């Protein structure tokens, strides 16, 4: 049986909504409905498109108030105030210190209270331990944004979480947008303004985790914004993704995420970035139980089931990386690299061993290393000794890079139409040849629209070829490790493949409920349904089940077997009955009336012994030939209903070979789920077996998704296992089903 997730609900996502029928809608959905037309809401009343918060006046305010400003030596607020004074001057904002007794701070006249501020303040920075009493005052003078540094909120436990809830409620009433609490000064850092090209916009829930990306500026890579979201009582990661995706200067968004505040908001923001073709690269902690517990204690939010988070990121093209070094390298490449003209990767080195090693890593990561044509190889052998391999990887033997031949070789490789990326691993400096090689690579990169990557393997990193030549180029992507280069190039190629074919699932999400919804409503009742009732629910949504009858006597069982057709399967049917096989409550392969009568007696005797209150015995058609799959629905704490497909029967518990998606999704994603399965080959036919009806399997997945969308959290859990997928053209049959309702 597929497990279900239970816990604290977030942001009303799992509040019961019967938008398809006549039932009530909660306040969240009422507010959403008031802000959008009916065509902008899905069948459960949730918005289909992310609003883009107007954060221009947050990052570039005309005036800033600093509440609790100080210039007294030794006070923590003094250093913060000084930084804000400098930042306001850089962005052209007028600064208003707020202090009840000081006439001035750093020579700037103070106002005694928030209510004494002028009416044009865009941003208020709160250097006070309890920002709650000030929120209402800020609203009175029409302040648009506030930043709360104070800690001691949800990151500290239940009492702090309650305090944060009160703060969030006050912010919502006020109309102010709040960053924090438990945030820091990263939004007010000094960014270099002498760098050109597309920039990285940075979002972090822990400020220190963004430092490696911020320092990319020292390598010539531009950063435009840094949003340190902290506990996200109001403004959250999704808000900044949506905003940055619309900024023309942003080439990539880099995120360090500990916990997502609202799953739906994240989906919509990721969808907006995918529509715009803006890559989002994220480190999301919580892959392990330990990591998840640590993240919750730090930010006070749920991390969500990591398998679901991982699936969501793939579904919407968010590139998930494991470390901060990968985050910085991948975001830097995606921000600056042009759209690839081909996904073919050529590996060029001065050493056969280096090239072979890198080629192994690249191939294992799924990169395509095309074999260069015979004509191309013959051309390369004009400059490279004939005994060296130039098919790809290309080994030049070393010496050609030190003279005029080096550039000829690089240009020839880049001229190959099947090569879109050239990677040159340089394992260490060997001047003067390495100096010449680096310069040739830079010059070639300036003359081509293809991506040129270099891995500089020296641990020193002070060499002129690295510091000046390679890092001085805006066209060469330079890495320090093989692994990070492979990760970044794979992400670059995958991102552009994804966005080229991306179709937003929200454009095709159902706005109105199907006729199946009304039928299903009559079948739902709290608790676990009997198998017979669960299959009736499937039939309501057009999912095929075996011929079967529910009987309450041995004689009726014999008549039913004759109508269904031998051989038959007989099963006990009752609500709350999950593990029939383990209790001996399933009999298969019955071929005669006497066997049916005996099976009925045994099933009812076992049920009485086990204390199971039967609603009858199912006499079912026996379906044998096919591949057993599982299709299910569970409720995730962050994302609501999720759909799972995988190998079924006993294999689901043994192999855990499943793929997950969050509705809505289309046929392309349903098919992609199947290709993710390790056992995908079973669907294509193995050991002489016929290929199965994949189209029918996809249709079942989509119908189960429709059920999940329309029933929402009324359907706590659904487990269709096994779903027997028959040979091609013969369909799929749900042999068993478990459903839990609220």
C-alpha positions in Angstrom: 0.0 0.0 0.0 1.3 3.4 -0.8 2.0 5.5 2.3 0.4 8.8 2.9 1.9 11.9 4.5 0.3 13.5 7.5 1.3 16.6 9.5 0.8 20.3 9.8 -1.1 21.9 7.0 0.5 24.9 5.2 -1.2 27.9 3.7 -4.6 26.4 3.2 -3.4 24.1 0.4 -5.1 21.1 2.0 -8.2 22.8 3.3 -11.2 20.9 2.1 -12.6 22.5 -1.1 -15.5 21.2 -3.1 -15.2 23.8 -5.9 -16.7 21.5 -8.4 -19.9 21.1 -6.5 -22.0 23.2 -4.1 -19.7 22.9 -1.1 -18.0 25.9 0.6 -14.7 27.4 -0.3 -12.2 28.5 2.3 -11.0 32.1 2.8 -7.8 31.5 0.8 -9.8 30.4 -2.2 -12.3 33.2 -1.7 -9.5 35.7 -1.8 -8.0 34.0 -4.9 -11.4 34.1 -6.6 -11.7 37.7 -5.9 -8.4 38.5 -7.5 -8.8 36.4 -10.6 -11.5 35.5 -13.1 -13.0 32.0 -13.2 -10.7 31.1 -16.1 -7.7 31.7 -13.9 -8.7 29.1 -11.3 -8.5 25.4 -11.5 -11.2 22.9 -10.5 -10.3 23.2 -6.8 -10.5 27.0 -6.9 -6.7 27.6 -6.8 -5.0 30.2 -8.9 -3.3 29.0 -12.1 -0.9 31.9 -12.6 1.6 33.4 -10.2 1.2 37.1 -9.4 4.4 39.0 -9.8 5.1 41.2 -6.7 6.3 44.7 -7.6 9.6 44.6 -5.7 11.2 47.5 -7.6 10.8 49.8 -4.6 12.2 47.2 -2.3 15.5 46.9 -4.2 15.6 50.5 -5.4 13.6 52.6 -2.9 13.4 56.4 -3.1 13.4 56.6 0.6 14.3 54.3 3.5 13.4 54.5 7.2 15.7 52.8 9.7 13.7 52.1 12.9 16.1 51.8 15.9 18.9 53.5 14.1 22.1 54.1 16.1 25.6 55.6 15.8 26.7 54.7 19.4 30.0 52.9 19.4 29.8 49.2 20.4 26.0 48.9 19.6 25.1 46.1 17.1 22.6 48.5 15.4 25.4 50.9 14.7 27.2 48.8 12.2 23.9 47.9 10.5 22.9 51.6 10.4 26.2 52.5 8.8 25.8 49.9 6.1 22.3 51.1 5.4 23.5 54.7 5.1 26.1 53.6 2.6 23.6 51.5 0.7 21.0 54.2 0.5 23.6 56.5 -0.9 24.5 54.0 -3.6 20.9 53.4 -4.7 19.9 57.1 -4.5 17.5 56.8 -1.6 16.9 59.3 1.1 17.4 57.8 4.6 15.3 58.6 7.6 16.6 57.4 11.0 13.9 56.8 13.5 14.9 57.1 17.2 12.8 58.5 20.1 15.6 60.4 21.8 18.4 61.0 19.4 18.3 64.2 17.3 20.5 62.7 14.6 22.4 59.6 13.6 25.6 59.8 11.5 24.7 63.4 11.0 21.3 62.7 9.5 18.3 64.2 11.3 16.1 61.7 13.2 12.4 61.5 13.5 11.1 60.4 16.9 8.6 57.8 15.7 7.3 55.9 12.8 4.2 58.2 12.7 6.5 61.2 12.1 7.9 59.7 8.9 7.1 61.5 5.6 4.4 59.9 3.4 6.7 58.7 0.7 8.8 56.0 2.5 9.1 52.9 0.4 11.1 50.7 2.8 11.4 50.4 6.5 14.3 48.5 8.1 13.3 47.4 11.6 16.3 47.2 14.0 14.1 46.3 17.0 13.6 43.1 18.9 9.8 43.0 18.5 8.6 44.4 15.1 4.9 43.5 15.8 3.9 46.8 17.5 5.4 48.8 14.6 3.6 47.1 11.7 0.4 48.9 12.3 2.2 52.3 12.5 4.0 51.6 9.3 0.7 50.9 7.6 -0.7 54.2 8.7 2.1 56.1 6.9 1.7 53.9 3.8 5.2 52.2 3.9 5.3 49.6 1.2 8.0 47.2 2.4 9.6 46.3 5.8 12.6 44.1 6.8 12.6 42.4 10.2 16.0 41.1 11.4 14.7 39.9 14.7 15.1 36.2 15.6 13.3 34.0 18.1 10.4 33.1 15.8 9.5 29.8 14.1 13.1 28.6 14.1 12.9 28.3 17.9 9.9 26.0 18.3 6.2 26.2 19.0 6.2 29.4 21.0 8.2 31.1 18.4 6.0 29.7 15.6 3.0 31.2 17.4 4.7 34.6 17.6 5.6 34.4 13.9 1.9 33.6 13.1 0.8 36.7 14.9 3.4 38.8 13.0 2.3 37.3 9.7 -1.4 38.0 10.5 -0.5 41.6 11.3 1.4 42.0 8.1 -1.4 40.6 6.1 -3.9 43.0 7.7 -1.6 46.0 7.1 -1.0 45.4 3.4 2.8 45.8 3.9 5.1 43.3 2.4 7.6 41.9 4.9 11.0 40.3 4.4 11.9 38.1 7.4 11.9 37.8 10.3 15.3 36.2 11.1 16.9 37.7 7.9 20.1 39.7 7.5 21.7 42.5 5.5 22.5 40.6 2.3 19.9 42.5 0.3 21.9 45.7 1.1 25.3 44.4 0.0 27.6 46.4 -2.3 27.3 44.9 -5.8 29.9 45.6 -8.4 28.6 47.9 -11.1 31.5 47.5 -13.5 30.5 44.0 -14.8 28.4 43.4 -17.9 26.3 40.7 -19.3 23.4 38.7 -17.9 23.4 38.6 -14.1 22.7 36.0 -11.4 19.9 36.9 -9.0 20.4 35.1 -5.6 17.8 33.9 -3.1 18.9 32.3 0.2 17.2 31.4 3.4 20.5 31.3 5.1 22.7 34.3 4.3 26.1 32.6 4.7 25.1 30.0 2.2 25.0 32.6 -0.5 28.6 33.8 0.0 30.1 31.5 -2.6 27.8 32.8 -5.3 28.2 36.4 -4.2 32.0 36.2 -4.5 31.6 35.2 -8.2 31.8 38.9 -8.8 35.5 38.6 -8.1 35.8 36.3 -11.0 34.0 38.7 -13.3 30.4 37.3 -13.1 27.7 39.8 -12.5 25.2 39.6 -9.6 22.1 41.9 -9.7 20.1 41.0 -6.5 20.3 39.1 -3.3 17.1 38.2 -1.4 17.8 36.7 2.0 14.3 35.4 2.8 14.8 34.2 6.4 11.7 32.7 8.0 9.4 33.9 5.2 6.5 35.1 7.3 5.4 37.0 4.2 7.7 37.4 1.2 9.0 34.0 0.2 11.3 32.3 -2.2 8.5 31.9 -4.8 7.8 35.7 -4.8 11.4 36.5 -5.6 11.6 33.8 -8.3 8.6 35.3 -10.0 10.0 38.8 -9.8 13.5 37.9 -11.0 12.1 35.9 -13.9 10.7 39.1 -15.3 13.9 41.2 -14.9 15.6 41.7 -18.2 19.1 41.7 -16.7 18.7 38.4 -14.9 20.3 35.5 -16.8 19.8 32.8 -14.0 18.3 32.5 -10.5 20.4 30.8 -7.9 18.6 29.5 -4.7 19.6 28.0 -1.4 16.3 26.6 0.0 15.8 25.0 3.4 12.1 24.8 3.4 9.3 25.8 1.0 6.6 27.9 2.6 3.9 27.1 0.1 4.1 24.4 -2.5 1.6 25.8 -4.9 3.3 29.2 -4.9 6.6 27.5 -5.7 5.0 25.6 -8.6 3.5 28.8 -10.1 6.8 30.7 -9.7 8.8 27.9 -11.3 6.3 27.8 -14.1 6.7 31.5 -14.7 10.5 31.1 -14.9 10.1 28.2 -17.3 7.8 30.2 -19.5 10.4 33.0 -19.7 13.2 30.5 -20.2 15.0 31.8 -17.1 17.0 29.0 -15.5 16.5 28.4 -11.8 19.3 26.5 -10.0 18.7 25.3 -6.5 20.3 23.7 -3.5 17.4 22.2 -1.5 18.5 20.7 1.8 16.5 17.9 3.4 17.5 14.9 1.2 18.1 12.9 4.4 16.0 12.7 7.6 18.8 14.4 9.5 19.0 17.2 6.9 15.3 17.7 7.0 15.2 17.9 10.8 18.1 20.4 10.8 16.3 22.5 8.2 13.1 22.6 10.2 14.8 23.7 13.3 16.6 26.5 11.5 13.7 28.0 9.5 10.6 26.6 11.2 9.1 25.3 8.0 8.3 21.9 6.5 10.8 20.6 4.0 8.3 18.3 2.4 8.9 14.7 1.2 12.2 15.0 -0.7 11.1 12.6 -3.4 8.2 14.9 -4.2 10.4 18.1 -4.0 12.8 16.4 -6.4 10.0 15.4 -8.8 8.5 18.9 -8.7 11.9 20.5 -9.6 12.3 18.1 -12.6 8.7 18.7 -13.6 9.2 22.5 -13.8 12.8 22.5 -15.0 14.4 23.7 -11.8 17.9 22.4 -11.8 18.7 20.8 -8.4 22.4 20.6 -7.4 23.9 19.2 -4.2 26.5 21.7 -3.1 27.3 25.4 -3.1 30.2 24.9 -5.4 27.9 23.3 -7.9 25.4 26.1 -7.4 27.9 28.8 -8.2 29.4 27.1 -11.2 26.1 25.9 -12.7 24.4 29.3 -12.2 27.3 31.1 -13.7 27.3 29.0 -16.8 23.6 29.2 -17.3 23.5 33.0 -16.8 26.2 33.6 -19.4 26.1 30.8 -22.0 24.2 31.3 -25.3 21.6 28.8 -26.4 23.4 25.7 -27.7 23.4 25.0 -31.4 23.9 21.3 -30.8 24.0 19.0 -27.7 27.1 17.2 -28.9 30.1 17.6 -26.6 33.8 17.3 -27.8 36.5 16.7 -25.2 39.9 18.0 -26.2 43.1 17.5 -24.2 46.8 17.1 -24.4 46.7 13.7 -22.7 44.9 10.6 -23.7 44.4 9.6 -20.1 42.9 13.0 -19.2 40.6 12.9 -22.2 39.5 9.3 -21.5 38.8 10.1 -17.8 36.7 13.1 -18.7 34.9 11.3 -21.4 33.9 8.6 -19.0 32.5 11.1 -16.5 30.7 13.0 -19.3 29.1 9.9 -20.8 28.1 8.5 -17.4 26.3 11.9 -16.8 24.3 11.4 -20.0 26.2 13.9 -22.2 26.5 12.9 -25.8 30.0 12.7 -27.2 29.5 12.3 -31.0 32.2 10.5 -33.0 33.8 13.0 -35.4 33.4 12.2 -39.0 36.2 10.5 -41.0 36.7 13.8 -42.9 37.0 15.8 -39.7 39.5 13.3 -38.2 41.6 13.4 -41.4 41.7 17.2 -41.1 42.8 17.0 -37.5 45.5 14.6 -38.4 47.1 17.3 -40.4 48.2 18.8 -37.1 48.0 15.9 -34.7 50.2 12.8 -35.1 48.4 9.9 -36.8 48.8 7.5 -34.0 46.7 9.6 -31.6 43.0 9.2 -31.3 40.9 12.2 -32.6 37.5 10.6 -32.9 36.3 12.2 -29.6 37.8 12.6 -27.1 40.6 14.3 -29.1 44.2 13.8 -27.9 46.7 16.2 -29.4 49.8 14.7 -27.7 50.8 18.0 -26.2 53.2 19.8 -28.6 50.7 21.2 -31.1 49.2 23.5 -28.5 52.5 25.4 -28.2 52.5 26.7 -31.8 50.3 27.8 -34.7 48.7 24.3 -34.9 46.8 24.7 -31.6 44.3 27.3 -32.8 43.8 25.3 -36.1 42.8 22.2 -34.1 40.3 24.1 -31.9 38.7 25.9 -34.8 38.3 22.6 -36.7 36.6 20.9 -33.7 34.3 23.9 -33.3 33.5 23.8 -37.0 31.9 20.4 -36.7 28.1 20.8 -37.0 27.5 18.0 -34.5 29.6 19.7 -31.8 27.9 22.4 -29.7 30.2 22.3 -26.7 34.0 22.1 -26.5 35.5 21.1 -23.2 39.3 21.3 -22.6 40.5 19.9 -19.3 43.9 21.3 -18.4 45.1 19.2 -15.5 47.9 21.6 -14.5 50.0 24.6 -15.8 52.9 23.8 -18.1 54.0 27.1 -19.4 54.6 28.3 -22.0 52.3 25.8 -23.8 49.5 26.1 -21.3 49.6 29.9 -21.7 49.3 29.5 -25.5 46.5 27.0 -25.1 44.5 29.2 -22.8 44.8 32.2 -25.1 43.9 30.1 -28.2 40.8 28.8 -26.4 39.8 32.4 -25.4 40.3 33.7 -29.0 38.4 30.8 -30.5 35.5 31.3 -28.0 35.2 35.0 -29.1 34.9 33.9 -32.7 32.2 31.2 -32.3 28.6 31.0 -31.0 29.4 27.6 -29.4 30.2 27.0 -25.8 33.9 26.6 -24.8 34.6 25.3 -21.3 38.0 24.9 -19.6 38.8 22.9 -16.5 41.8 24.4 -14.8 43.1 21.7 -12.6 45.9 23.4 -10.8 45.3 23.7 -7.0 47.2 26.9 -6.9 45.0 29.2 -9.0 47.4 32.1 -9.2 48.7 31.3 -12.7 48.4 34.1 -15.2 46.8 31.8 -17.8 44.0 31.1 -15.2 43.6 34.4 -13.4 44.1 36.8 -16.4 43.5 34.9 -19.6 40.7 32.5 -18.7 38.9 34.5 -16.0 39.3 37.6 -18.1 37.1 36.1 -20.8 33.3 36.5 -20.7 33.0 33.8 -23.4 35.0 30.9 -21.8 33.4 29.1 -18.9 36.2 28.1 -16.5 35.9 25.4 -13.8 38.2 24.0 -11.2 36.9 20.5 -11.1 35.8 17.9 -13.6 32.6 17.1 -11.7 31.3 20.7 -11.6 32.0 21.1 -15.3 30.0 18.0 -16.2 27.2 19.1 -13.9 27.0 22.6 -15.3 27.2 21.5 -19.0 24.5 18.9 -18.4 22.3 21.5 -16.8 22.9 23.9 -19.6 21.9 21.5 -22.3 19.0 20.1 -20.3 17.6 23.5 -19.5 17.5 24.5 -23.2 16.0 21.2 -24.2 13.4 21.6 -21.5 12.4 25.2 -22.3 12.3 24.6 -26.1 9.5 22.1 -25.6 8.0 23.5 -22.4 4.2 23.7 -22.3 2.8 25.1 -19.1 0.6 22.5 -17.4 -1.5 25.3 -16.0 -2.5 26.4 -19.5 -4.2 23.0 -19.9 -5.4 22.4 -16.4 -9.1 21.7 -16.1 -11.2 24.7 -15.1 -14.4 22.8 -14.6 -15.1 19.4 -13.2 -15.9 16.4 -15.3 -19.2 14.4 -15.1 -17.2 11.8 -13.2 -17.0 14.1 -10.2 -20.8 14.0 -9.5 -20.7 10.2 -9.7 -17.7 10.0 -7.4 -19.3 12.3 -4.8 -22.0 9.7 -4.2 -19.3 7.0 -3.5 -17.1 8.9 -1.0 -17.4 8.2 2.7 -14.9 8.8 5.5 -12.3 6.1 6.0 -11.0 3.3 3.9 -13.4 2.1 1.3 -13.9 -1.6 0.5 -12.3 -2.9 -2.7 -15.7 -3.0 -4.3 -16.4 0.7 -3.5 -12.8 1.7 -4.5 -13.3 0.0 -7.9 -16.6 1.8 -8.3 -14.7 5.1 -7.8 -12.3 4.0 -10.6 -15.2 3.1 -12.9 -16.7 6.5 -12.3 -13.5 8.0 -13.8 -13.5 5.6 -16.7 -10.8 3.3 -15.5 -11.3 -0.3 -16.5 -11.8 -2.9 -13.8 -12.3 -6.7 -14.2 -15.8 -8.2 -14.6 -16.9 -8.9 -11.1 -19.9 -9.3 -8.8 -20.3 -8.8 -5.1 -22.1 -11.7 -3.5 -23.3 -12.7 -0.1 -23.9 -16.4 -0.5 -22.2 -19.5 -1.9 -25.0 -20.0 -4.4 -24.7 -16.4 -5.6 -21.0 -16.9 -5.9 -21.4 -19.9 -8.3 -23.9 -17.9 -10.4 -21.6 -15.0 -10.5 -18.6 -17.2 -11.6 -20.7 -18.5 -14.5 -21.5 -14.9 -15.6 -18.0 -13.6 -15.1 -16.4 -16.6 -16.8 -13.9 -19.1 -15.4 -11.2 -19.0 -14.1 -12.2 -16.6 -11.4 -10.6 -14.9 -8.4 -12.5 -14.6 -5.1 -11.8 -11.9 -2.5 -13.2 -10.8 0.8 -14.6 -7.3 0.6 -14.9 -4.9 3.5 -14.1 -1.4 4.5 -10.8 -0.9 6.4 -9.5 -4.2 4.9 -6.1 -3.5 3.5 -4.0 -6.7 3.5 -6.3 -9.4 2.2 -3.6 -11.7 0.9 -1.7 -11.8 4.2 -4.9 -12.9 5.9 -5.7 -15.6 3.4 -8.7 -13.6 2.1 -7.9 -14.1 -1.6 -8.4 -17.2 -3.7 -7.1 -17.3 -7.3 -7.5 -19.7 -10.3 -10.8 -21.2 -9.4 -12.1 -23.3 -12.3 -15.3 -25.0 -11.1 -18.5 -24.5 -9.1 -17.2 -26.8 -6.3 -14.0 -24.7 -5.9 -16.1 -21.5 -5.8 -18.4 -22.9 -3.1 -15.4 -24.1 -1.0 -13.6 -20.8 -1.5 -16.7 -18.9 -0.3 -16.9 -21.0 2.8 -13.1 -20.5 3.6 -13.2 -16.8 3.0 -16.2 -16.2 5.3 -14.7 -18.5 8.0 -11.4 -16.6 8.0 -13.2 -13.3 8.1 -15.2 -14.4 11.1 -12.0 -15.6 12.8 -10.2 -12.3 12.1 -13.1 -10.2 13.2 -13.6 -8.7 9.7 -17.2 -7.5 9.0 -17.6 -8.4 5.4 -19.9 -6.5 3.0 -19.6 -9.5 0.7 -17.3 -11.6 -1.4 -16.1 -10.4 -4.8 -16.1 -12.9 -7.7 -13.8 -11.4 -10.3 -12.6 -12.1 -13.8 -9.0 -13.5 -13.7 -6.6 -11.4 -15.8 -3.1 -13.0 -16.0 -1.1 -11.8 -19.0 0.5 -8.4 -18.7 2.9 -6.3 -16.6 1.8 -5.4 -13.1 2.0 -1.6 -12.3 0.9 0.6 -9.5 -0.8 4.0 -9.9 -1.6 6.0 -6.8 -2.4 9.3 -5.2 -1.1 10.6 -1.9 -1.3 13.9 -0.1 1.9 15.8 0.3 2.0 18.4 3.1 3.4 21.1 0.7 2.1 20.3 -2.7 -1.3 18.6 -2.0 -2.2 15.6 -4.1 0.6 13.8 -5.9 0.4 11.0 -8.5 2.8 8.1 -8.4 3.3 5.3 -11.0 5.7 2.4 -10.8 6.2 -1.3 -11.0 3.4 -3.0 -9.1 2.5 -6.1 -7.3 5.0 -7.2 -4.7 7.7 -5.3 -6.7 6.5 -1.9 -5.4 7.6 -2.8 -1.9 10.8 -4.6 -2.9 12.2 -2.3 -5.6 10.5 1.1 -4.8 10.7 1.8 -8.5 8.3 4.7 -8.8 8.0 8.2 -10.4 6.1 11.1 -9.0 4.4 14.2 -10.4 2.3 17.0 -8.9 -0.9 17.8 -10.8 -1.6 19.4 -13.2 0.5 17.7 -15.8 -0.1 16.6 -19.4 0.5 13.5 -21.4 4.1 14.3 -22.1 4.9 14.3 -18.3 2.9 11.1 -17.8 5.1 9.4 -20.5 8.2 10.9 -18.9 7.3 9.3 -15.6 7.4 5.9 -17.3 10.8 6.5 -18.8 12.2 7.4 -15.4 11.4 3.9 -14.1 14.4 1.5 -13.8 12.1 -1.2 -15.0 10.9 0.7 -18.0 12.2 -2.1 -20.3 9.4 -4.4 -19.0 6.9 -2.2 -20.8 8.7 -2.7 -24.1 8.8 -6.4 -23.8 11.6 -8.6 -22.5 12.6 -12.3 -23.1 10.3 -12.5 -26.1 7.3 -11.0 -24.3 5.1 -8.6 -26.2 5.3 -4.8 -25.6 2.4 -3.7 -23.4 -0.3 -1.0 -24.0 1.7 2.0 -22.8 -1.0 4.3 -24.2 -3.6 2.7 -22.0 -1.3 3.0 -19.0 -0.7 6.7 -19.7 -4.5 7.2 -20.0 -5.0 5.6 -16.5 -2.3 7.9 -15.1 -4.1 11.0 -16.5 -7.5 9.8 -15.3 -6.1 9.2 -11.8 -4.7 12.7 -12.0 -8.1 14.1 -12.9 -9.5 12.3 -9.9 -6.8 13.8 -7.7 -7.5 17.3 -9.0 -11.2 17.2 -8.7 -11.5 15.4 -5.3 -8.6 17.2 -3.7 -8.0 16.2 -0.2 -11.3 14.4 0.0 -9.2 11.6 -1.4 -6.5 11.1 1.2 -5.0 8.1 -0.6 -5.5 5.9 -3.6 -3.6 2.8 -4.5 -4.4 0.9 -7.7 -2.2 -2.2 -7.3 -1.9 -4.1 -9.4 -2.9 -2.4 -12.5 -2.4 -5.1 -15.1 -1.2 -3.5 -18.3 -2.1 -5.9 -21.2 -0.3 -6.4 -24.5 -0.3 -3.4 -26.9 -3.8 -2.5 -28.0 -5.6 -4.5 -25.2 -5.7 -1.8 -22.5 -5.1 -1.9 -18.8 -7.2 -3.4 -16.0 -7.2 -2.3 -12.3 -7.2 -5.7 -10.5 -7.3 -4.2 -7.0 -7.7 -0.8 -5.5 -7.5 0.8 -2.1 -9.0 4.3 -1.4 -9.0 6.3 1.8 -11.4 9.3 2.0 -12.0 12.1 4.4 
